[in-house]
Amino acid sequence: MIDGTRFEHDYCVVFYWDIILNKPQYIRFSTGEIGEEIICDLEHLKTKGVNCLGAVSDGGKSILFGLNAVYGDIPKQRCLVHIQRQTLAWLTQRPKTEAGIYLREICKCINKINVKKEQDKWIKAFCLWNKTYTAFLKEKTIGPNGKHWWYTHRNLRRVRRHILNAIPSMFFYLDYPGLPKDTNKLEGGIFSPLKDHCRTHRGITKERRANFLIWHIYFRYLEKG
C-alpha cells in the first residue's frame, strides 16, 4: 500500500506499507509524491528482498509511474474511497439534472461492491447511463461573443472520464484475496493520528519535525518488529 500525506506546507511523507506484516517497509520524507523517487524506493526494497505481489494506491500518476517501472506485472488496485469521494464532490450533494441525480446514485455504490456479481451489475448500470446521456453530455454553451464555447455539463463529463479511466483497475481486489480495495489503513489509521500527534507538539521547529516523526513512527510501528 503506497500513499503520501502532506504536513502543512513543509514536506510530504510517503509510506510503503506492508499489508501482510501490517507495518511500514519504507518511509520517505520529500516535497511530494515524485515518480523518480518512488522508483528508487521500490528498487531499494526489491534489492532488500521485498517481494511485491500487488499494490493499492490512490492512483496518483507518480505512484503508478514508479510501480509500472519496477513492478509492471502486478495488480495495481485503485482506492475506491478516493474514486467515490472525488466523483461525489464533482456531482455535489444535489445535482440539478436527471443525468446527475442518476449518476450520483451509481457513484454512491462504488465502495459497496463485494462480489463479482455486484461488479458486473455496477458496470452495466454505468454503461447504460453513459449510453443514455451521450447526446446530453455533448451539449455546448456559447459565450456572449458568439465565438467561444464550452461543454455545458463539464462536471458530469469529468466524472465520466474519471470512472472510465479508473474501471480497469477498480476491481482487482475481487480476484486477489487480501488485496485491499482502499487505502483507509493509511489515510485514517496512520496519517490522521500522526497529524494529531504533530499538532499536539506544534512548538517543534521545522528542522526538528522530521526527526520527531521518524522516531514516533519507529517506536509506534517498527520497534517491536
C-alpha positions in Angstrom: 0.0 0.0 0.0 1.6 3.3 -1.1 0.4 6.7 -0.2 1.7 10.1 0.8 0.4 12.8 3.0 1.5 16.4 3.4 2.4 18.0 6.7 1.4 21.7 6.4 3.4 23.1 3.5 6.8 21.8 4.5 7.1 18.3 3.2 5.3 15.1 2.3 5.7 11.7 3.9 5.3 8.7 1.6 4.6 5.3 3.2 5.2 1.9 1.8 3.0 -0.2 4.0 3.3 -4.0 4.1 -0.3 -5.3 4.0 0.6 -8.7 5.3 3.1 -7.7 8.0 0.9 -4.7 8.9 3.9 -2.3 9.2 5.8 0.1 7.0 8.6 -1.3 4.9 9.9 2.1 4.0 9.2 5.8 4.6 10.4 8.8 2.5 10.4 12.4 3.5 10.1 14.6 0.4 8.4 17.6 -1.1 5.7 15.4 -2.7 5.0 12.2 -4.5 7.8 12.1 -7.1 7.9 9.4 -9.6 11.7 9.1 -9.8 12.0 8.9 -6.0 9.3 6.2 -5.9 11.2 4.2 -8.5 14.3 4.4 -6.3 12.4 3.4 -3.2 10.8 0.4 -4.9 14.1 -0.7 -6.4 15.7 -0.4 -2.9 13.0 -2.6 -1.4 13.4 -5.1 -4.2 17.1 -5.4 -3.5 16.3 -6.0 0.1 14.1 -9.0 -0.7 10.7 -7.4 -0.6 8.5 -9.3 -3.0 5.7 -7.1 -4.1 2.7 -9.2 -5.3 0.2 -6.4 -5.6 -0.3 -2.8 -4.7 -3.1 -0.4 -3.8 -2.9 3.4 -4.1 -5.0 6.4 -4.8 -4.0 6.1 -8.5 -1.7 9.2 -8.5 0.4 9.4 -11.6 3.7 9.4 -9.8 2.9 6.3 -7.8 1.7 4.4 -10.9 4.8 5.6 -12.8 7.0 4.1 -10.1 5.0 0.9 -9.8 4.9 0.3 -13.6 8.7 0.9 -13.9 9.6 -1.6 -11.1 6.6 -4.0 -10.8 5.0 -3.8 -14.2 3.1 -7.0 -14.0 1.4 -6.9 -10.6 -2.2 -5.9 -10.0 -2.5 -2.2 -9.1 -5.7 -1.5 -7.3 -7.2 2.0 -7.3 -8.5 3.1 -4.0 -12.3 3.0 -4.2 -12.8 5.5 -1.4 -10.8 8.1 -3.4 -12.8 7.5 -6.6 -16.1 7.7 -4.8 -15.2 10.8 -2.8 -13.9 12.6 -5.9 -16.9 11.8 -8.1 -19.4 12.7 -5.4 -17.6 16.0 -4.9 -17.9 16.9 -8.6 -21.6 15.9 -8.6 -22.4 17.9 -5.5 -25.0 16.7 -2.9 -27.9 17.9 -5.0 -27.4 17.6 -8.8 -29.7 19.7 -10.8 -30.1 17.4 -13.8 -31.6 14.0 -14.2 -28.3 12.7 -15.5 -26.5 14.0 -12.4 -29.0 12.5 -10.0 -28.8 9.1 -11.7 -25.0 9.2 -11.8 -24.8 10.2 -8.1 -26.7 7.1 -7.1 -24.3 4.9 -9.2 -21.3 6.6 -7.6 -22.6 6.1 -4.1 -22.4 2.3 -4.6 -18.7 2.2 -5.7 -17.4 1.2 -2.3 -20.2 -1.3 -1.6 -19.1 -3.9 -4.2 -18.0 -7.1 -2.6 -18.6 -9.9 -5.2 -18.2 -10.3 -9.0 -22.0 -10.2 -9.5 -22.2 -6.8 -7.9 -19.3 -5.6 -10.0 -21.0 -6.7 -13.2 -24.2 -5.1 -12.2 -22.5 -1.8 -11.3 -20.5 -1.7 -14.6 -23.7 -2.4 -16.5 -25.5 0.4 -14.8 -22.7 2.9 -15.5 -22.5 1.8 -19.2 -26.3 2.3 -19.5 -26.0 5.7 -18.0 -23.2 6.6 -20.4 -25.2 5.4 -23.4 -28.4 7.1 -22.3 -26.9 10.5 -21.8 -24.3 10.6 -24.6 -26.1 13.3 -26.5 -26.8 15.2 -23.3 -23.1 15.3 -22.4 -22.3 16.8 -25.8 -24.4 19.9 -25.2 -22.5 23.1 -25.6 -22.8 26.6 -24.2 -21.9 29.5 -26.5 -20.2 32.6 -24.9 -21.6 36.1 -25.2 -19.3 37.0 -28.1 -20.6 34.0 -30.1 -17.1 32.8 -30.8 -16.1 30.8 -27.7 -18.0 27.7 -26.4 -17.6 25.1 -23.7 -19.4 21.9 -22.7 -22.5 22.7 -20.6 -22.2 19.7 -18.3 -18.5 19.8 -17.6 -18.6 18.2 -14.2 -20.7 15.2 -15.5 -18.1 14.8 -18.2 -15.3 15.0 -15.6 -16.9 12.2 -13.6 -17.5 10.1 -16.6 -13.8 10.4 -17.7 -12.7 9.7 -14.1 -14.6 6.5 -13.9 -13.7 5.3 -17.4 -10.0 5.8 -16.6 -10.4 4.0 -13.3 -12.5 1.0 -14.3 -9.6 -1.2 -15.5 -8.0 -1.0 -12.0 -11.1 -0.8 -9.8 -11.8 -4.4 -9.1 -8.6 -6.3 -8.7 -9.4 -6.9 -5.0 -12.2 -9.3 -6.1 -9.7 -11.5 -7.9 -6.8 -11.3 -5.4 -7.9 -12.1 -1.8 -6.0 -10.0 0.7 -5.6 -7.0 -1.6 -7.4 -4.1 0.0 -9.9 -2.0 -2.1 -8.8 1.2 -0.5 -6.0 3.0 1.4 -8.1 3.6 4.5 -5.5 1.8 6.6 -3.0 4.7 5.9 -5.5 7.6 5.5 -7.5 7.1 8.7 -5.4 4.6 10.7 -1.9 6.1 10.3 -2.0 9.6 8.8 -4.8 11.1 10.9 -3.3 10.1 14.3 0.2 11.1 13.1 -1.0 14.6 12.2 -2.9 14.8 15.5 0.3 14.0 17.3 2.2 16.7 15.4 -0.5 19.3 16.3 0.0 18.4 19.9 3.7 19.3 19.6 3.2 22.2 17.2 6.0 24.1 19.0 8.7 21.9 17.4 10.7 23.7 14.8 10.5 22.8 11.2 14.1 21.5 11.2 13.3 19.0 14.1 9.8 18.0 12.9 11.1 15.3 10.5 13.2 13.7 13.3 10.2 13.8 15.6 8.1 12.0 13.0 10.8 9.4 12.3 11.2 8.5 16.0 7.4 8.5 16.5 6.9 6.1 13.6 9.8 3.9 14.8 8.5 3.5 18.3 4.9 3.1 17.2 5.2 0.7 14.3 8.8 -0.7 14.0 10.4 -1.2 17.4 8.6 -4.5 18.1 9.3 -5.8 14.6 
